[in-house]
Amino acid sequence: MKEPFSEEKLQNYISQIEQLEDEKHDTAGKITLLYADAKSEGYDPKAMRQVVRERRTTPEELERHEEIVELYKAALARVSS
């Protein structure tokens, strides 16, 4: 059985979410600065973002994504011809 509505619990949830949103914003800013720093050192941020994205993806998800991309490329090549 659910507890009755609690304003205190709601306030607690909202406060925690706001704190995490602030931390997320701060972290996003730090990540942006790191990419800018890497770019100033001659690295390609777009390629770095791709590497980060792929490293967070399981091999199965990555393989499935690559299959879909190849399928789309093939379909577009047929349309463009």
FENFEN-V740985 format. One record per backbone hydrogen bond with DSSP energy under -1.0 kcal/mol. CO is the residue of the C=O (numbers start at 1). NH is the residue of the N-H. E is the energy in kcal/mol with one decimal. If there is no record, write none. Layout:
BEGIN
CO&NH&E + CO&NH&E
END
This chain:
BEGIN
6&10&-2.3 + 7&11&-2.6 + 8&12&-2.1 + 9&13&-2.7 + 10&14&-2.8 + 11&15&-2.5 + 12&16&-2.3 + 13&17&-2.6 + 14&18&-2.7 + 15&19&-2.3 + 16&20&-2.5 + 17&21&-2.6 + 18&22&-2.2 + 19&23&-2.4 + 20&24&-2.7 + 21&25&-2.3 + 22&26&-2.6 + 23&27&-2.8 + 24&28&-2.6 + 25&29&-2.1 + 26&30&-2.0 + 27&31&-2.5 + 28&32&-2.4 + 29&33&-2.1 + 30&34&-2.2 + 31&35&-2.4 + 32&36&-2.2 + 33&37&-2.6 + 34&38&-2.7 + 35&39&-2.5 + 36&40&-2.2 + 37&41&-1.0 + 38&43&-2.5 + 39&42&-1.8 + 44&48&-2.3 + 45&49&-2.8 + 46&50&-1.9 + 47&51&-2.3 + 48&52&-2.6 + 49&53&-2.6 + 50&54&-2.6 + 51&55&-2.5 + 52&56&-1.3 + 54&57&-1.1 + 58&62&-2.7 + 59&63&-2.5 + 60&64&-2.4 + 61&65&-2.5 + 62&66&-2.6 + 63&67&-2.2 + 64&68&-2.1 + 65&69&-2.5 + 66&70&-2.3 + 67&71&-2.2 + 68&72&-2.6 + 69&73&-2.5 + 70&74&-2.4 + 71&75&-2.2 + 72&76&-2.5 + 73&77&-2.2 + 74&78&-1.8 + 75&79&-1.7 + 76&80&-2.4 + 77&81&-1.1
END
